[in-house]
């Protein structure tokens, strides 16, 4: 665990230190986010935050490859280096979009190239996670791999609409998946606790935490497509590397739930982005528009319409992420009755926060004043 924490801190520190430089470069290049009718920010803001995040990934990757505990992940296969190469590809495509606003076809082509690069080097589904049974053809598994990567990247991109939202949600989800991947490895291999999935999610958490101080309320820089696509690719890669390659039943004996956790947990981690993405696609296609046609009907727009402030809307979506991710992990360790209680209480509290913005604001004011 200490090694993963060290790599996480390296990724966070490098991202944090490189973000001011990325902001300066964005200003010099004119990679700025203008204020449009559908936007919630009120001032022109630099993009290219994803470039600083990529610097954190590269630094963490190079250091991890030299640590004996993790070096085997880089020597035994090409998967680790393929993930880094794909990350560079999507960040480059995103950076070009941050500067020139590429059309959706060009962006999709770049995303597909990165997904195929992952699959070509072995980062792809090899079986269904249920009992490790292979029921799909190699071509179908390849298509499924590419589809998961594309959905993940675009889902994070869709949810990136408020200061600190995408980075915070991905940090929460990444933490949940890291816990799962780490515990899974410890329970299935008594000699080697290194895990590529755990490494990827540790780095993902690190770059999110390193970027957040620059991106919270009144953000000084946006991650842009270069950052949102990078986060989506990293989460997809960590999901693919663990799904179907280790028998999850070993987590808790004959517990049937553990068999489905490799499917459910990635969905839970991406709950907010996938929900927003799915609603947007249905909404836009239903109205005869392209699914990539921008609008002002995302989840955060709806929360603002309910009366939430920008900061409160972010906290509400954080709360939903915590409830879903923790709720999916709990059955592995605690009896079902406690899980049911957590879900009931957690969903109720999240609903109250969602539909009672005035109460949430009053609670924050009492906290700020030090009142109980």
Helices and strands as residue ranges (DSSP letters): H 2-29, E 32-33, E 45-46, H 49-64, H 68-75, H 79-100, H 104-120, H 138-159, H 165-188, H 196-215, H 224-242, G 248-251, H 256-269, H 271-286, H 299-305, H 310-330, H 336-355, H 357-368
